[in-house]
Amino acid sequence: MHILKIIHGYPPNYNAGSEVYSQSICNQLSKENAVSVFTREQNPYAPDFEIRHQKVSSNLHLYFVNNPNGKDGYRHQTIDDNFKILVEELKPDIAHVGHLNHLSTGLIDVLNDLQIPIVFTLHDFWLMCPRGQFLTRSIGKDCNTMLCSGQEDKKCATNCYQVYFSGNKEEEQTDIDNWSNWVNRRMQETKVIIDKVDLFIAPSKYLQDRFVSDFNIAKSKITYLDYGFPTHYLTQTEKVKTKELFTFGYIGTHIPAKGIDQLIQAFKQVKTPAVLKIYGRESGQSTAALKALAATSENKVEFMGEYINHNLANDVFAHVDCIVVPSIWGENSPLVIHEAQACKIPVITADFGGMKEYVKHQVNGLLFKHRDVDALAEQLNFAVSNPDKMRTYGSKGYLFSEDGGVPDIVAHCKQLVNIYKQYTHTSKFWRVTIDTNPEDCNLKCIMCEEHSPYSNFIDTLYKETGVKRRRMDFKTVQQIFEQAAALGVKEIIPSTMGEPLLYKQFDQIFDLAKQHDVKINLTTNGTFPKKSVLEWAKLIVPNTTDVKISWNGATAETSKEVMHGLDFEKAIANVKAFIAYRDAYFKTNGYFCRVTLQLTFMQNNMHELVDIIKLAAQLGVDRVKGHQLWDHFDEIKVLSMTATPESVKQWNIYVKQAHAAAETFRKPNGEKVLLENIIPIEDDAVKEVREDYECPFLEQELWISATGKISPCCAPDNLRQSLGDFGNIKTESIQDVFNSRRYKDLVSNYKTKAVCKTCVMRKPVA
């Protein structure tokens, strides 16, 4: 397996917890797998965003992107572009993200585009909080580092980004508005990451619960897994002289969030002789200020400087009786707590966040009231006065194992690999279309296989079966969801034939989707029957990837000529209302449901293609896509864009005009309307599709009819029957179909099939 690890820093340049953990798992994983690490460095003398390669071993390679200036920015297009080139070259099986700060949120989109599954370990609150710790960064206040109760745009601007304000009182409101807007856009960016990641890992139950309750990550999409540790470096090999005085130790960075100043202030209240040793890389004036604070302590405070992590047991834990973790933010699963417990050193920490999750008061350490200097001093004094009890607490070690041992890196990485394997199955299968109610429709589109004025399908169905309307039994729907979810399907489309919103149990389909963590992809005629558009939007938007609205003109006259029974003005009003709710939902919740106009390309409507794109842009529609006409009936054969050499030539002119229009006419936010399948027809592809055009469906999608019949594609039923019988979902499973000889033969030989040779859905290779 080839694993791509993404982390915002890597030792020895960066030695905080997430970076050290990342190095530990990469070293272990690379013993049996190829591991590539994408991380950052800050070289002010090298070009921004260039990538430097360093080989650690044959199985472990580091790729450093240079980002010396991007501090609070969250997305960098050049980083994304360079990353894409690298990933296309590396071809990893999975990406394991640790942090995107100082990198780019766009990395997630690159991985999605390249269909690389993503596992994301949460190390802090960065996705939920622009500062990452729910700890304010104020200026000019009595306390500039207060705990934050939750993210709000204006609060973020005034409590954390005021440091960037001009300072001119008359400009303060402008600064508040500017930074509130920046925070809002940043939060929209990080909220949409939820649905782009396959699985989140939380190293503490506290962090897991926060992301579920405060950031709306589905419980099924986040799992708890504590960190793993290379325990060989946590075994003391050198004997140390007995310490004359009880010795406290602090290990970590010298930044305000770590609460070292409160530790020093509390230590000053310890009257019994004791020593406090502070370990960690010095940080300029911050360390100087801490030394000045410590200078007035009656007991000795020693600044020990940086330590080498692999010598932690001998160089640090052998010289202390207790470790103190005084962080003033909600640490989630501090490495130092685990490391101390592995060495049987008791821990004093706050009764907050993930810190209290791993320390139980007077069992394997001591707890004090969070951010309370006097409460911390009380526990320090208890420790000094009760060294025997502290040794007993230390001997308990880790709470969640019988022997007190912390999770071992070897076992931990095996668990990670098992997780990776869940998302790296070789199957390309990602979507199922279920024809829930194909005979239910309130329009009569001329190209529709069943509802066209030229079709006798429903009459024939009744004569042959005695049934006028087939409707999928809801138990079959449930069965399909269960099988699809087990196979890693990401989307299910309710009925593309007929109007799915008329299906009696349509609302329950969304309940199933949430239950199985599957998204809905919807095709509708845009009439939104039975309910108001707002009511439908409230149901559809939160769990739908794309709403494809059938659309066949820019004017009422053309639209009604194709879609008989359509109220064109009402259809436009419906789209406006639906997109208004979609945009409001995205702003509030960060989930984006794409809206598409779906066309059938015909000679009687494509003269309005440019105007359709212009209309889509005005309405805020995200995409215009379509396909060439399936000419089911003699009456519409003349409407095909491939009917004559002249019509092909005209289509190719429309294509050029369409792409020019997409550049000219932009959505209200300035973005282009995406165009899909609007491509020229080659002269040699008029009668048969070019040999190098591929089927977009085989091995990726399946269609299941209302009666349970399984089909490999969306070709008209009378045509796709020639491809063979692939069984019925009531008697055969989806996996049975993929494993069958008849399906495998079709995958290998479909280009020889008559229906495939003329298929309007085949595409050029991207």
Rosetta blueprint (number, residue, H / E / L):
1 M L
2 H E
3 I E
4 L E
5 K E
6 I E
7 I L
8 H L
9 G L
10 Y L
11 P L
12 P L
13 N L
14 Y L
15 N L
16 A L
17 G H
18 S H
19 E H
20 V H
21 Y H
22 S H
23 Q H
24 S H
25 I H
26 C H
27 N H
28 Q H
29 L H
30 S L
31 K L
32 E L
33 N L
34 A E
35 V E
36 S E
37 V E
38 F E
39 T E
40 R E
41 E E
42 Q L
43 N L
44 P L
45 Y L
46 A L
47 P L
48 D L
49 F L
50 E L
51 I E
52 R E
53 H E
54 Q E
55 K E
56 V E
57 S E
58 S L
59 N L
60 L E
61 H E
62 L E
63 Y E
64 F E
65 V E
66 N E
67 N L
68 P L
69 N L
70 G L
71 K L
72 D L
73 G L
74 Y L
75 R L
76 H L
77 Q H
78 T H
79 I H
80 D H
81 D H
82 N H
83 F H
84 K H
85 I H
86 L H
87 V H
88 E H
89 E H
90 L H
91 K L
92 P L
93 D L
94 I E
95 A E
96 H E
97 V E
98 G L
99 H L
100 L L
101 N L
102 H L
103 L L
104 S L
105 T L
106 G H
107 L H
108 I H
109 D H
110 V H
111 L H
112 N H
113 D H
114 L L
115 Q L
116 I L
117 P L
118 I E
119 V E
120 F E
121 T E
122 L L
123 H L
124 D L
125 F L
126 W L
127 L L
128 M L
129 C L
130 P L
131 R L
132 G L
133 Q L
134 F L
135 L E
136 T L
137 R L
138 S L
139 I L
140 G L
141 K L
142 D L
143 C L
144 N L
145 T L
146 M L
147 L E
148 C L
149 S L
150 G L
151 Q L
152 E L
153 D H
154 K H
155 K H
156 C H
157 A H
158 T H
159 N H
160 C H
161 Y L
162 Q H
163 V H
164 Y H
165 F L
166 S L
167 G L
168 N L
169 K H
170 E H
171 E H
172 E H
173 Q H
174 T H
175 D H
176 I H
177 D H
178 N H
179 W H
180 S H
181 N H
182 W H
183 V H
184 N H
185 R H
186 R H
187 M H
188 Q H
189 E H
190 T H
191 K H
192 V H
193 I H
194 I H
195 D H
196 K H
197 V L
198 D L
199 L E
200 F E
201 I E
202 A E
203 P L
204 S L
205 K H
206 Y H
207 L H
208 Q H
209 D H
210 R H
211 F H
212 V H
213 S H
214 D H
215 F H
216 N L
217 I L
218 A L
219 K H
220 S H
221 K H
222 I E
223 T E
224 Y E
225 L L
226 D L
227 Y L
228 G L
229 F E
230 P L
231 T H
232 H H
233 Y H
234 L H
235 T L
236 Q L
237 T L
238 E L
239 K L
240 V L
241 K L
242 T L
243 K L
244 E L
245 L L
246 F E
247 T E
248 F E
249 G E
250 Y E
251 I E
252 G L
253 T L
254 H L
255 I L
256 P H
257 A H
258 K H
259 G L
260 I H
261 D H
262 Q H
263 L H
264 I H
265 Q H
266 A H
267 F H
268 K L
269 Q L
270 V L
271 K L
272 T L
273 P L
274 A E
275 V E
276 L E
277 K E
278 I E
279 Y E
280 G L
281 R L
282 E L
283 S L
284 G H
285 Q H
286 S H
287 T H
288 A H
289 A H
290 L H
291 K H
292 A H
293 L H
294 A H
295 A L
296 T L
297 S L
298 E L
299 N L
300 K E
301 V E
302 E E
303 F E
304 M E
305 G E
306 E L
307 Y L
308 I L
309 N H
310 H H
311 N H
312 L H
313 A H
314 N H
315 D H
316 V L
317 F H
318 A H
319 H H
320 V L
321 D L
322 C E
323 I E
324 V E
325 V E
326 P L
327 S L
328 I L
329 W L
330 G L
331 E L
332 N L
333 S L
334 P L
335 L H
336 V H
337 I H
338 H H
339 E H
340 A H
341 Q H
342 A H
343 C L
344 K L
345 I L
346 P L
347 V E
348 I E
349 T E
350 A E
351 D L
352 F L
353 G L
354 G L
355 M H
356 K H
357 E H
358 Y H
359 V L
360 K L
361 H E
362 Q L
363 V L
364 N L
365 G E
366 L E
367 L E
368 F E
369 K L
370 H L
371 R L
372 D L
373 V H
374 D H
375 A H
376 L H
377 A H
378 E H
379 Q H
380 L H
381 N H
382 F H
383 A H
384 V H
385 S H
386 N L
387 P H
388 D H
389 K H
390 M H
391 R H
392 T H
393 Y H
394 G H
395 S H
396 K H
397 G L
398 Y L
399 L L
400 F L
401 S L
402 E L
403 D L
404 G L
405 G L
406 V L
407 P L
408 D E
409 I H
410 V H
411 A H
412 H H
413 C H
414 K H
415 Q H
416 L H
417 V H
418 N H
419 I H
420 Y H
421 K H
422 Q H
423 Y H
424 T L
425 H L
426 T L
427 S L
428 K L
429 F L
430 W L
431 R E
432 V E
433 T E
434 I E
435 D L
436 T L
437 N L
438 P L
439 E L
440 D L
441 C L
442 N L
443 L L
444 K E
445 C E
446 I L
447 M L
448 C L
449 E L
450 E L
451 H L
452 S L
453 P L
454 Y L
455 S L
456 N L
457 F H
458 I H
459 D H
460 T H
461 L H
462 Y H
463 K H
464 E H
465 T H
466 G L
467 V L
468 K L
469 R L
470 R L
471 R L
472 M L
473 D L
474 F H
475 K H
476 T H
477 V H
478 Q H
479 Q H
480 I H
481 F H
482 E H
483 Q H
484 A H
485 A H
486 A H
487 L L
488 G L
489 V L
490 K L
491 E E
492 I E
493 I E
494 P E
495 S L
496 T L
497 M L
498 G L
499 E L
500 P H
501 L H
502 L H
503 Y L
504 K L
505 Q L
506 F H
507 D H
508 Q H
509 I H
510 F H
511 D H
512 L H
513 A H
514 K H
515 Q H
516 H H
517 D L
518 V L
519 K E
520 I E
521 N E
522 L E
523 T E
524 T E
525 N L
526 G L
527 T L
528 F L
529 P L
530 K L
531 K L
532 S L
533 V H
534 L H
535 E H
536 W H
537 A H
538 K H
539 L H
540 I H
541 V H
542 P H
543 N H
544 T E
545 T E
546 D E
547 V E
548 K E
549 I E
550 S E
551 W L
552 N L
553 G L
554 A L
555 T L
556 A H
557 E H
558 T H
559 S H
560 K H
561 E H
562 V H
563 M E
564 H E
565 G L
566 L L
567 D L
568 F H
569 E H
570 K H
571 A H
572 I H
573 A H
574 N H
575 V H
576 K H
577 A H
578 F H
579 I H
580 A H
581 Y H
582 R H
583 D H
584 A H
585 Y H
586 F H
587 K H
588 T H
589 N H
590 G L
591 Y L
592 F L
593 C L
594 R E
595 V E
596 T E
597 L E
598 Q E
599 L E
600 T E
601 F E
602 M E
603 Q L
604 N L
605 N L
606 M H
607 H H
608 E H
609 L H
610 V H
611 D H
612 I H
613 I H
614 K H
615 L H
616 A H
617 A H
618 Q H
619 L H
620 G L
621 V L
622 D L
623 R E
624 V E
625 K E
626 G E
627 H E
628 Q E
629 L L
630 W L
631 D L
632 H L
633 F L
634 D H
635 E H
636 I H
637 K H
638 V H
639 L H
640 S E
641 M L
642 T L
643 A L
644 T L
645 P H
646 E H
647 S H
648 V H
649 K H
650 Q H
651 W H
652 N H
653 I H
654 Y H
655 V H
656 K H
657 Q H
658 A H
659 H H
660 A H
661 A H
662 A H
663 E H
664 T H
665 F L
666 R E
667 K L
668 P L
669 N L
670 G L
671 E L
672 K E
673 V L
674 L E
675 L E
676 E E
677 N L
678 I L
679 I L
680 P L
681 I L
682 E L
683 D H
684 D H
685 A H
686 V L
687 K L
688 E L
689 V L
690 R L
691 E L
692 D L
693 Y L
694 E E
695 C L
696 P L
697 F L
698 L L
699 E L
700 Q L
701 E E
702 L E
703 W E
704 I E
705 S L
706 A L
707 T L
708 G L
709 K E
710 I E
711 S E
712 P L
713 C L
714 C L
715 A L
716 P L
717 D H
718 N H
719 L H
720 R H
721 Q H
722 S H
723 L H
724 G L
725 D L
726 F L
727 G L
728 N E
729 I L
730 K L
731 T L
732 E L
733 S L
734 I H
735 Q H
736 D H
737 V H
738 F H
739 N H
740 S L
741 R H
742 R H
743 Y H
744 K H
745 D H
746 L H
747 V H
748 S H
749 N H
750 Y H
751 K H
752 T H
753 K L
754 A H
755 V H
756 C H
757 K H
758 T L
759 C L
760 V L
761 M L
762 R L
763 K E
764 P L
765 V L
766 A L
